[in-house]
């Protein structure tokens, strides 16, 4: 094979090889094989020495042309490979917009939050403001100013989580009454409800929880009477347990109210006839209330000869349990979705 034939052979080989290459990396290797320092052309250059001198320039020219042709093959193949890479990418990254989407389950408010919202709506509609107070409270507000002096039995250490001698986890939302009256510089009328968490040193069981929720109410002005309290609580009973409900007040005792009452609602389950929900009585106790004790008004800077008020406090879990027939208070705090999602 003479040198011209050899050159033709190289071109032919190159064309075949290059056409088979599938990656840029392999293409670079093939390029080195043909055009690199130790490639096919270095051999041609060796052979060129043996050509007659007058043929050398001509041969040099065809050699260069051959190199250029091979470079063109490589360039062509490169374009083909790159197009294939893009096509592959497009294929693997295609999104089928006709596939059904993933379904995201929408959560819902916790039942206690729902009850709280319902009661807040009712009271905001009646012109009340919503107040909040801290869960870590001072003894003075949780007890002392609510007419619960140091030796009062309701202050039994058993019931209270003390943090220090005079700080504790509030045992009820009533201290928010104290805070609101103390903070009122003008010592004028107040109309608030205070929802929030409270804590008691109880062993948890079906009806006790060391943490639960209350909603407190306080109205202070110059004319408020027990009948205003009764009308207000009737509205609560109807809102939470249905239009047909009635309420009754029974005398009771709380240090911070005088007189104090326990409020019963006619049973929503049997309509007052007597069933297992109301233990056969037709009535269910739902909250404590009363006229604000003069000692409390005075302790909070109000003139009790001029101002009077009513207050009430209800347990949110209790209302939820009665309304939905829930028999274990711990269900509110154990976050079992099977329970929670029943109240969407
Ligand atoms: N603080 C009382 C409790 O936790 C509930 C209560 C009763 C609140 C009568 C009041 C009230 O405001 O007037 O048991």
Boltz pocket constraint, residues with backbone or C-beta under 6 A from the ligand:
constraints:
  - pocket:
      binder: B
      contacts: [[A, 171], [A, 172], [A, 173], [A, 174], [A, 216], [A, 217], [A, 254], [A, 256], [A, 257], [A, 261], [A, 287], [A, 288], [A, 289], [A, 290], [A, 311], [A, 312], [A, 313], [A, 314]]
      max_distance: 6.0
